[in-house]
Amino acid sequence: MRNRFDRLAKDVAQEGLGPTGKVVTNAEVAGETQHADVWYEPDPARASGRERLGLLGRIAATACTIEAYSDTPSADEARACLQKHLGAWRSLAGRERAAEAPFLWIMSTGRPAAVLDGLRVTPMAGWPAGVYEGPGLLRTVVVVLGELPRERSTLLIRLMGGGRVLREAIEELRQLPDDAPERAIAVGPLLRFRAAITGPGPATPEEEEFVMTTQELVEQFIEQGRTQGMQAMAQSTIALYEARFGSMPPALRSAVEAMRDLPTLQKWVLLAGTGKREDVDEVLSAGSAGRSA
């Protein structure tokens, strides 16, 4: 039975790859009774979007199956992945005979010794440590997430792992700027997963740890939303004022932009849209004076 955290990996992959091609999670493999975690077909017209994804973008350069394990897959699980991969390969070749052969990417948080030995893999030339390719005939690559370098280019891939690897990746994500593309991709899946595991029923120790690890990320998200709400309210106040009365005096503009109390901004935007200019100026000037005091 697959680990519950594997669902998070699928969501991160879908969020990151969705804008750059066709992504299907739990993709049914033609002629098989199994489903691939993720099936991806790149859109050549959107290649530039993959550049911002780091290692995930490199993986997505060709059609591929992605099988993510938040723990370590067994040899039997790897054989099942290969079976699904070959089925997806046959299906693609049947639809597009000239299509480049797809890859299978097995993402393993821990080092799957039996899988690596069984596939007789070797480090993949030109790729980071932790990326191993199998025989060329199989088009199969194993990525050991715990061996990847802890750098920004591998962050989205490491967020598809579990345990220590996931904890470290979440901490690195939390330290990125608010406008970082990795945050835009990963915060939604992380918070949705957090909400899912905090529902009714007992949580596993790993799930409890995940909730604790993501608490600061939740607080950042709430604060970011509050800040964006205040910024939008301040800009609305200025826009309404200038639409009705002309250019807003610099001192009043500064007072509006510096205000950090949401209820006050809500009152100001209403006043700017309905009040007389002298009343608006008086209230905003009082706000400016109060802030100076």
Buried (B, 14 or more C-beta within 10 A) or exposed (E): EBBBBBBBBBBBBBBBBEBBBEBBBEBBBEEBEEEBBBBBBBEEEEBEBBEBBBBBBBBBEBBBBBBBBBBBBEBEBBEBBBEBBBBBBBBBEEEEEEBEEBBBBBBBBBBBEBBBEEBEBEEBEEBBEBBBBBEEEBBBBBBBBBBBEEEBBBBBBBBBBBBEBBBBBBEBBBEBEEEBBBBEBBBBBBBEBBEEBEEEEEEEEBBEBBEEBBEEBBEBBEEEEEEEEBEEBBEBBBBBBEEBBEEBBEEBBBBBEEBEEEEBBBBBBEBBBEBEEEEBBEBBBEBBEEEEE
